[in-house]
């Protein structure tokens, strides 16, 4: 993918302490999204203004990828919501550096009403959550 800037910082959010990321793991150049994924959400939304909200509750860890990334090291996740290529999967092991332990802030949490609205909209479109798709 020639039109993508691989030289920007890459992030990974996890519930585990890591030093190396396995092949097939998810990384992103969006720090806020990686932080949200560190909380193990089943639902995640991102507004046009970049605000990320989710239903995750688990404390976690936010990492940067230490190794340089090139076009052969990653590929866009195939999930349909990834049309803008915000989530990528790794083709090789990558070294990580811990930058932050994460705790869910109230402003990051989806409300019960927001979750109900999201589920209703997904059902209307015949979509599933990330968690349901992995089953």
Helices and strands as residue ranges (DSSP letters): E 11-14, E 20-21, E 26-27, H 31-37, E 44-46, E 52-54, E 60-65, E 74-76, G 80-82, E 88-90, E 94-102, G 106-108, H 112-125, H 130-134
